Amino acid sequence: MQGFVNKDALATTITSRKATFFSQSGATLWTKGETSNNFINIYDMFVDCDRDSIIYLGKPDVPTCHTGLETCYFTSIGDLLKEQEVEETNLALTTLYSLESTISKRELELAGKHGKPSWTKRLLLDENLLCAKIRAEADELCRPLEEKEDSSCTASEMANVIYHAMVLLRRKDVKIENVLEVLRRRFSQSGIEEKQSRASTES
Ligand SMILES: N=c1c2ncn([C@@H]3O[C@H](COP(=O)(O)OP(=O)(O)OP(=O)(O)O)[C@@H](O)[C@H]3O)c2ncn1[C@@H]1O[C@H](COP(=O)(O)O)[C@@H](O)[C@H]1O
């Protein structure tokens, strides 16, 4: 565990041989174990080279961490970052898969005679409209950059591009997972290297 000490906390630890700290929130001295009777019995203390940190060397009566583990430092930063990455990746994938599934449902609904009006159905039935929309939405995504406008609509323009392109994927019977797989395969190679390797095989 880690705690703060002031001069009094250190003096108390030296005389009592029980790990004592200074509670910054309560502005009081605090001896670990004073309420639970689970003390840390101090054998020695070390200060570092510039004397701004101290190690208490002691034996706790029971595991020090309130979780019951031997140490409070049981969470690896690497694991934490991985967990966060996995959560973010799952959310992104769930969004794309869910949109893909809605688009597929709309395609199935085309077979039925009646059904709610649907933009997806209109796109699925009219490839000229679909391609025109993809080009128009891509243009709308680029325009604020070219015309130095603010980026308040960029996320929404990108969503339009993705949605319309995903309807095209459905028409071509290509899964979003196939697209993601291609992107993953490209992780290990720069675009410049890839282009150069194409030029050398083409010549
Ligand atoms: N993500 C979208 C989505 N993004 C954009 N759009 C529609 O795409 C159309 C774009 O056409 P427009 O160019 O006229 O719209 P605009 O770009 O705002 O207008 P302009 O000023 O550029 O002309 C609008 O009707 C939007 O509502 C979308 N329509 C549907 N979806 C998804 O598909 C699901 C099913 O939708 P329906 O098939 O309509 O039931 C929805 O619940 C959404 O999850």
The ligand as an SDF file (V2000), in Angstrom:
LIG
                    3D

 44 47  0  0  0  0  0  0  0  0999 V2000
  -27.9950    5.2440  -40.8420 N   0  0  0  0  0  0  0  0  0  0  0  0
  -28.9510    5.4980  -41.5830 C   0  0  0  0  0  0  0  0  0  0  0  0
  -28.9800    6.6720  -42.3890 C   0  0  0  0  0  0  0  0  0  0  0  0
  -28.0890    7.6750  -42.5480 N   0  0  0  0  0  0  0  0  0  0  0  0
  -28.6380    8.5220  -43.4200 C   0  0  0  0  0  0  0  0  0  0  0  0
  -29.8510    8.0930  -43.7930 N   0  0  0  0  0  0  0  0  0  0  0  0
  -30.8230    8.7010  -44.6910 C   0  0  0  0  0  0  0  0  0  0  0  0
  -30.2200    8.9830  -45.9080 O   0  0  0  0  0  0  0  0  0  0  0  0
  -30.9690    9.9920  -46.5390 C   0  0  0  0  0  0  0  0  0  0  0  0
  -30.0000   10.9740  -47.1360 C   0  0  0  0  0  0  0  0  0  0  0  0
  -30.6920   11.6160  -48.0530 O   0  0  0  0  0  0  0  0  0  0  0  0
  -30.6120   13.1820  -48.3360 P   0  0  0  0  0  0  0  0  0  0  0  0
  -29.3990   13.3910  -49.1730 O   0  0  0  0  0  0  0  0  0  0  0  0
  -31.8970   13.6360  -48.8560 O   0  0  0  0  0  0  0  0  0  0  0  0
  -30.3890   13.7720  -46.9150 O   0  0  0  0  0  0  0  0  0  0  0  0
  -29.4110   14.8850  -46.5700 P   0  0  0  0  0  0  0  0  0  0  0  0
  -28.0220   14.4600  -46.9100 O   0  0  0  0  0  0  0  0  0  0  0  0
  -29.6810   15.2390  -45.1580 O   0  0  0  0  0  0  0  0  0  0  0  0
  -29.9470   16.0450  -47.5050 O   0  0  0  0  0  0  0  0  0  0  0  0
  -29.2120   16.9340  -48.5750 P   0  0  0  0  0  0  0  0  0  0  0  0
  -29.2830   18.2680  -48.0320 O   0  0  0  0  0  0  0  0  0  0  0  0
  -27.8160   16.4310  -48.7550 O   0  0  0  0  0  0  0  0  0  0  0  0
  -30.0470   16.7150  -49.7970 O   0  0  0  0  0  0  0  0  0  0  0  0
  -31.8430   10.6440  -45.4930 C   0  0  0  0  0  0  0  0  0  0  0  0
  -33.1800   10.2340  -45.6720 O   0  0  0  0  0  0  0  0  0  0  0  0
  -31.3000   10.0690  -44.2050 C   0  0  0  0  0  0  0  0  0  0  0  0
  -32.2790    9.9100  -43.2050 O   0  0  0  0  0  0  0  0  0  0  0  0
  -30.0750    6.9320  -43.1860 C   0  0  0  0  0  0  0  0  0  0  0  0
  -31.1400    6.0800  -43.2490 N   0  0  0  0  0  0  0  0  0  0  0  0
  -31.1040    4.9650  -42.4940 C   0  0  0  0  0  0  0  0  0  0  0  0
  -30.0600    4.6450  -41.6690 N   0  0  0  0  0  0  0  0  0  0  0  0
  -30.0810    3.4140  -40.8640 C   0  0  0  0  0  0  0  0  0  0  0  0
  -30.9020    2.4570  -41.4600 O   0  0  0  0  0  0  0  0  0  0  0  0
  -31.9680    2.1020  -40.5890 C   0  0  0  0  0  0  0  0  0  0  0  0
  -33.2060    1.7630  -41.4060 C   0  0  0  0  0  0  0  0  0  0  0  0
  -33.6800    2.9230  -42.0610 O   0  0  0  0  0  0  0  0  0  0  0  0
  -34.9260    2.7960  -43.0740 P   0  0  0  0  0  0  0  0  0  0  0  0
  -34.4910    1.8880  -44.1470 O   0  0  0  0  0  0  0  0  0  0  0  0
  -35.2190    4.1840  -43.6010 O   0  0  0  0  0  0  0  0  0  0  0  0
  -36.0460    2.2350  -42.2680 O   0  0  0  0  0  0  0  0  0  0  0  0
  -32.1390    3.3060  -39.6870 C   0  0  0  0  0  0  0  0  0  0  0  0
  -32.7950    2.9700  -38.4800 O   0  0  0  0  0  0  0  0  0  0  0  0
  -30.6990    3.6930  -39.4880 C   0  0  0  0  0  0  0  0  0  0  0  0
  -30.0860    2.8320  -38.5350 O   0  0  0  0  0  0  0  0  0  0  0  0
  1  2  2  0
  2  3  1  0
  2 31  1  0
  3  4  1  0
  3 28  2  0
  4  5  2  0
  5  6  1  0
  6  7  1  0
  6 28  1  0
  7  8  1  0
  7 26  1  0
  8  9  1  0
  9 10  1  0
  9 24  1  0
 10 11  1  0
 11 12  1  0
 12 13  2  0
 12 14  1  0
 12 15  1  0
 15 16  1  0
 16 17  2  0
 16 18  1  0
 16 19  1  0
 19 20  1  0
 20 21  2  0
 20 22  1  0
 20 23  1  0
 24 25  1  0
 24 26  1  0
 26 27  1  0
 28 29  1  0
 29 30  2  0
 30 31  1  0
 31 32  1  0
 32 33  1  0
 32 43  1  0
 33 34  1  0
 34 35  1  0
 34 41  1  0
 35 36  1  0
 36 37  1  0
 37 38  2  0
 37 39  1  0
 37 40  1  0
 41 42  1  0
 41 43  1  0
 43 44  1  0
M  END
$$$$
